[in-house]
Amino acid sequence: MNRLSLYIRQSLQGSYTLSELQSLAKIICLDLLGMDAIDFYSGKDIDLSQKKEKDLETILGRLRNNEPIQYIRGNADFFGFKFEVAPGVLIPRPETEELVDLIIKENPSVKRVLDIGTGTGCIAITIAKYLPLATVSAWDVSDEALAIAERNNVCLGTSVTFSNKDVFTEILNEERYDVIVSNPPYVTIAEKEEMDAHVLNWEPEMALFVMDDDPLLFYRRIASLGLSLLSLGGSLYFEINQAYGIETSFMLTELGYRDVCVIKDLFGKDRIVKASR
């Protein structure tokens, strides 16, 4: 281990686990300070310029303040692609990769896809990358999120159509979709106290939280819209709060959806609900 990596770990000790310290040291050295990979892995010591020393202290200060490394880097990895991120959008999660992977595998010939609550655009753009014959649209209520999603769209060479739409207002849309996917806010206010500071203090509340007295608020509204927006035989996919798999599937059945299924993530938690129109 070189002196720089050791210094980074010592500076952040107590705030992160050992595995997190290892990962952060690598990201800081290679991605943020531009250290040569061979030098890093061989443990070679390097001298930083005054500017990079100052940059390093700024980075360490932000990390000690619980700011996510993805916001410091300005990007997050998702499905093998780098997506621009900023505090105005939710950082893409591995669980969402499982959702996208399922959609791609189950819908190889899909023609029209809608992503509701797109954030960075990671779901819509990844689907467009892997299903290039599909026409992909995405909605969000945040202008900041849509601006970031549009930049990701350009950088990754896709042609997703992004629109500012609020699902709780009247939706005038003549388009019909073969797949609708959504990862809406699903963390209840009661769950706030269980969350890490790097999520709670930095990521946008409007993308995370839903009121305790109606945890299925977004799911119910999107599912209701799906009754008119989905083509006959089309599929609806949700990422869900692990605590509400049964409730979400029951709600969809009550609305008349068929083949409702709750799917567990890699950690064995209820994470995806899918249904057919």
VORODREN-138949 format. One record per residue (C-alpha): residue number from 1; x, y, z. Coordinates in steps of 0.25 Angstrom, whole numbers, padded with zeros to 4 digits. Layout:
BEGIN
+-----+-------+-------+-------+
|   k |     X |     Y |     Z |
+-----+-------+-------+-------+
| NUM |     X |     Y |     Z |
...
+-----+-------+-------+-------+
END
This chain:
BEGIN
+-----+-------+-------+-------+
|   k |     X |     Y |     Z |
+-----+-------+-------+-------+
|   1 |  0000 |  0000 |  0000 |
|   2 |  0006 |  0014 | -0004 |
|   3 |  0006 |  0025 |  0006 |
|   4 | -0005 |  0033 | -0001 |
|   5 | -0015 |  0021 |  0001 |
|   6 | -0011 |  0019 |  0015 |
|   7 | -0013 |  0034 |  0018 |
|   8 | -0027 |  0034 |  0012 |
|   9 | -0031 |  0022 |  0020 |
|  10 | -0025 |  0028 |  0033 |
|  11 | -0032 |  0041 |  0030 |
|  12 | -0046 |  0034 |  0028 |
|  13 | -0044 |  0024 |  0039 |
|  14 | -0056 |  0023 |  0048 |
|  15 | -0066 |  0028 |  0038 |
|  16 | -0065 |  0016 |  0028 |
|  17 | -0064 |  0001 |  0029 |
|  18 | -0050 | -0005 |  0024 |
|  19 | -0056 | -0010 |  0011 |
|  20 | -0062 |  0004 |  0009 |
|  21 | -0048 |  0011 |  0012 |
|  22 | -0042 |  0001 |  0002 |
|  23 | -0052 |  0005 | -0009 |
|  24 | -0051 |  0020 | -0006 |
|  25 | -0036 |  0020 | -0006 |
|  26 | -0036 |  0014 | -0020 |
|  27 | -0046 |  0023 | -0025 |
|  28 | -0039 |  0036 | -0020 |
|  29 | -0025 |  0031 | -0025 |
|  30 | -0030 |  0027 | -0039 |
|  31 | -0042 |  0034 | -0042 |
|  32 | -0041 |  0048 | -0035 |
|  33 | -0026 |  0050 | -0034 |
|  34 | -0022 |  0043 | -0047 |
|  35 | -0012 |  0033 | -0041 |
|  36 | -0006 |  0023 | -0051 |
|  37 | -0013 |  0009 | -0049 |
|  38 |  0000 |  0002 | -0049 |
|  39 |  0006 |  0011 | -0039 |
|  40 | -0006 |  0009 | -0030 |
|  41 | -0007 | -0006 | -0031 |
|  42 |  0008 | -0008 | -0029 |
|  43 |  0008 |  0001 | -0017 |
|  44 |  0017 |  0012 | -0023 |
|  45 |  0018 |  0025 | -0015 |
|  46 |  0016 |  0038 | -0023 |
|  47 |  0017 |  0052 | -0020 |
|  48 |  0005 |  0061 | -0022 |
|  49 |  0005 |  0075 | -0027 |
|  50 |  0000 |  0086 | -0018 |
|  51 | -0013 |  0087 | -0025 |
|  52 | -0015 |  0072 | -0024 |
|  53 | -0012 |  0072 | -0009 |
|  54 | -0022 |  0083 | -0008 |
|  55 | -0032 |  0075 | -0016 |
|  56 | -0030 |  0063 | -0007 |
|  57 | -0033 |  0071 |  0006 |
|  58 | -0045 |  0076 |  0000 |
|  59 | -0050 |  0062 | -0004 |
|  60 | -0047 |  0056 |  0010 |
|  61 | -0054 |  0068 |  0016 |
|  62 | -0067 |  0065 |  0008 |
|  63 | -0066 |  0050 |  0011 |
|  64 | -0065 |  0053 |  0026 |
|  65 | -0077 |  0061 |  0024 |
|  66 | -0084 |  0048 |  0019 |
|  67 | -0085 |  0053 |  0004 |
|  68 | -0087 |  0041 | -0005 |
|  69 | -0074 |  0038 | -0013 |
|  70 | -0083 |  0038 | -0026 |
|  71 | -0087 |  0053 | -0024 |
|  72 | -0072 |  0056 | -0022 |
|  73 | -0068 |  0048 | -0034 |
|  74 | -0080 |  0054 | -0042 |
|  75 | -0084 |  0040 | -0047 |
|  76 | -0089 |  0027 | -0043 |
|  77 | -0087 |  0013 | -0049 |
|  78 | -0100 |  0006 | -0054 |
|  79 | -0100 | -0006 | -0063 |
|  80 | -0086 | -0004 | -0068 |
|  81 | -0089 |  0011 | -0072 |
|  82 | -0085 |  0024 | -0065 |
|  83 | -0097 |  0033 | -0062 |
|  84 | -0095 |  0047 | -0057 |
|  85 | -0101 |  0050 | -0043 |
|  86 | -0103 |  0062 | -0034 |
|  87 | -0110 |  0064 | -0021 |
|  88 | -0123 |  0067 | -0029 |
|  89 | -0124 |  0052 | -0034 |
|  90 | -0124 |  0039 | -0027 |
|  91 | -0112 |  0031 | -0028 |
|  92 | -0115 |  0018 | -0036 |
|  93 | -0115 |  0005 | -0028 |
|  94 | -0111 | -0009 | -0031 |
|  95 | -0125 | -0013 | -0028 |
|  96 | -0130 | -0005 | -0040 |
|  97 | -0120 | -0012 | -0049 |
|  98 | -0127 | -0025 | -0045 |
|  99 | -0140 | -0018 | -0050 |
| 100 | -0134 | -0014 | -0063 |
| 101 | -0128 | -0027 | -0065 |
| 102 | -0141 | -0034 | -0064 |
| 103 | -0148 | -0025 | -0073 |
| 104 | -0138 | -0026 | -0084 |
| 105 | -0138 | -0041 | -0083 |
| 106 | -0153 | -0043 | -0083 |
| 107 | -0156 | -0033 | -0094 |
| 108 | -0146 | -0034 | -0105 |
| 109 | -0156 | -0030 | -0116 |
| 110 | -0162 | -0019 | -0108 |
| 111 | -0166 | -0007 | -0117 |
| 112 | -0170 |  0004 | -0107 |
| 113 | -0165 |  0006 | -0093 |
| 114 | -0169 |  0017 | -0082 |
| 115 | -0160 |  0020 | -0070 |
| 116 | -0168 |  0028 | -0059 |
| 117 | -0160 |  0036 | -0050 |
| 118 | -0147 |  0035 | -0058 |
| 119 | -0137 |  0042 | -0049 |
| 120 | -0123 |  0041 | -0056 |
| 121 | -0130 |  0033 | -0067 |
| 122 | -0122 |  0021 | -0064 |
| 123 | -0134 |  0011 | -0066 |
| 124 | -0139 |  0017 | -0079 |
| 125 | -0125 |  0019 | -0085 |
| 126 | -0120 |  0005 | -0081 |
| 127 | -0132 | -0001 | -0087 |
| 128 | -0130 |  0008 | -0100 |
| 129 | -0116 |  0003 | -0100 |
| 130 | -0119 | -0012 | -0099 |
| 131 | -0132 | -0011 | -0107 |
| 132 | -0129 | -0002 | -0119 |
| 133 | -0141 | -0004 | -0127 |
| 134 | -0150 |  0000 | -0115 |
| 135 | -0156 |  0015 | -0115 |
| 136 | -0153 |  0019 | -0100 |
| 137 | -0160 |  0030 | -0093 |
| 138 | -0157 |  0035 | -0079 |
| 139 | -0165 |  0045 | -0069 |
| 140 | -0161 |  0053 | -0057 |
| 141 | -0166 |  0065 | -0049 |
| 142 | -0152 |  0070 | -0046 |
| 143 | -0146 |  0080 | -0057 |
| 144 | -0132 |  0078 | -0050 |
| 145 | -0133 |  0063 | -0052 |
| 146 | -0138 |  0064 | -0066 |
| 147 | -0126 |  0073 | -0070 |
| 148 | -0117 |  0062 | -0064 |
| 149 | -0124 |  0051 | -0071 |
| 150 | -0123 |  0059 | -0084 |
| 151 | -0108 |  0060 | -0083 |
| 152 | -0107 |  0045 | -0080 |
| 153 | -0115 |  0042 | -0092 |
| 154 | -0106 |  0050 | -0101 |
| 155 | -0093 |  0045 | -0094 |
| 156 | -0098 |  0030 | -0095 |
| 157 | -0103 |  0032 | -0110 |
| 158 | -0117 |  0028 | -0108 |
| 159 | -0130 |  0035 | -0112 |
| 160 | -0139 |  0034 | -0100 |
| 161 | -0150 |  0045 | -0101 |
| 162 | -0151 |  0052 | -0087 |
| 163 | -0163 |  0060 | -0082 |
| 164 | -0167 |  0067 | -0070 |
| 165 | -0180 |  0061 | -0066 |
| 166 | -0187 |  0059 | -0052 |
| 167 | -0194 |  0046 | -0051 |
| 168 | -0204 |  0053 | -0041 |
| 169 | -0209 |  0063 | -0051 |
| 170 | -0217 |  0060 | -0063 |
| 171 | -0209 |  0052 | -0073 |
| 172 | -0212 |  0054 | -0087 |
| 173 | -0205 |  0044 | -0095 |
| 174 | -0209 |  0036 | -0107 |
| 175 | -0197 |  0027 | -0108 |
| 176 | -0199 |  0013 | -0103 |
| 177 | -0187 |  0005 | -0097 |
| 178 | -0183 | -0009 | -0097 |
| 179 | -0175 | -0007 | -0084 |
| 180 | -0177 |  0003 | -0073 |
| 181 | -0166 |  0003 | -0062 |
| 182 | -0165 |  0011 | -0049 |
| 183 | -0156 |  0012 | -0037 |
| 184 | -0164 |  0023 | -0030 |
| 185 | -0162 |  0028 | -0016 |
| 186 | -0164 |  0017 | -0006 |
| 187 | -0157 |  0019 |  0007 |
| 188 | -0167 |  0023 |  0018 |
| 189 | -0164 |  0034 |  0028 |
| 190 | -0164 |  0025 |  0039 |
| 191 | -0152 |  0018 |  0032 |
| 192 | -0144 |  0031 |  0032 |
| 193 | -0137 |  0028 |  0045 |
| 194 | -0131 |  0015 |  0040 |
| 195 | -0124 |  0022 |  0028 |
| 196 | -0110 |  0025 |  0027 |
| 197 | -0106 |  0040 |  0027 |
| 198 | -0100 |  0040 |  0013 |
| 199 | -0114 |  0036 |  0008 |
| 200 | -0122 |  0044 |  0018 |
| 201 | -0114 |  0057 |  0017 |
| 202 | -0111 |  0058 |  0002 |
| 203 | -0121 |  0050 | -0007 |
| 204 | -0134 |  0057 | -0011 |
| 205 | -0145 |  0055 | -0002 |
| 206 | -0155 |  0056 | -0013 |
| 207 | -0149 |  0044 | -0019 |
| 208 | -0148 |  0035 | -0007 |
| 209 | -0160 |  0037 |  0003 |
| 210 | -0175 |  0035 |  0004 |
| 211 | -0184 |  0037 |  0015 |
| 212 | -0186 |  0026 |  0025 |
| 213 | -0201 |  0026 |  0024 |
| 214 | -0201 |  0023 |  0009 |
| 215 | -0188 |  0016 |  0005 |
| 216 | -0194 |  0011 | -0008 |
| 217 | -0198 |  0025 | -0013 |
| 218 | -0189 |  0025 | -0025 |
| 219 | -0191 |  0011 | -0029 |
| 220 | -0206 |  0012 | -0028 |
| 221 | -0206 |  0024 | -0037 |
| 222 | -0197 |  0019 | -0047 |
| 223 | -0204 |  0005 | -0048 |
| 224 | -0217 |  0013 | -0050 |
| 225 | -0210 |  0021 | -0061 |
| 226 | -0205 |  0008 | -0067 |
| 227 | -0219 |  0003 | -0069 |
| 228 | -0220 |  0013 | -0081 |
| 229 | -0206 |  0015 | -0084 |
| 230 | -0202 |  0000 | -0086 |
| 231 | -0205 | -0007 | -0099 |
| 232 | -0213 | -0020 | -0097 |
| 233 | -0204 | -0031 | -0092 |
| 234 | -0194 | -0020 | -0088 |
| 235 | -0185 | -0021 | -0075 |
| 236 | -0184 | -0013 | -0063 |
| 237 | -0171 | -0013 | -0054 |
| 238 | -0169 | -0007 | -0041 |
| 239 | -0157 | -0006 | -0031 |
| 240 | -0163 | -0007 | -0017 |
| 241 | -0161 | -0005 | -0003 |
| 242 | -0158 | -0019 |  0003 |
| 243 | -0168 | -0018 |  0013 |
| 244 | -0180 | -0016 |  0003 |
| 245 | -0179 | -0027 | -0007 |
| 246 | -0192 | -0034 | -0003 |
| 247 | -0199 | -0021 | -0002 |
| 248 | -0194 | -0016 | -0016 |
| 249 | -0198 | -0029 | -0022 |
| 250 | -0212 | -0029 | -0016 |
| 251 | -0214 | -0015 | -0021 |
| 252 | -0210 | -0019 | -0035 |
| 253 | -0220 | -0031 | -0035 |
| 254 | -0231 | -0022 | -0030 |
| 255 | -0229 | -0013 | -0041 |
| 256 | -0230 | -0024 | -0051 |
| 257 | -0216 | -0027 | -0054 |
| 258 | -0212 | -0042 | -0058 |
| 259 | -0200 | -0051 | -0055 |
| 260 | -0196 | -0042 | -0043 |
| 261 | -0183 | -0047 | -0037 |
| 262 | -0173 | -0042 | -0026 |
| 263 | -0159 | -0044 | -0029 |
| 264 | -0147 | -0045 | -0019 |
| 265 | -0134 | -0037 | -0021 |
| 266 | -0120 | -0044 | -0019 |
| 267 | -0121 | -0042 | -0004 |
| 268 | -0134 | -0049 | -0003 |
| 269 | -0143 | -0037 | -0001 |
| 270 | -0156 | -0034 | -0008 |
| 271 | -0152 | -0024 | -0018 |
| 272 | -0159 | -0025 | -0031 |
| 273 | -0174 | -0026 | -0035 |
| 274 | -0178 | -0029 | -0049 |
| 275 | -0192 | -0031 | -0055 |
| 276 | -0199 | -0032 | -0069 |
| 277 | -0210 | -0023 | -0074 |
+-----+-------+-------+-------+
END
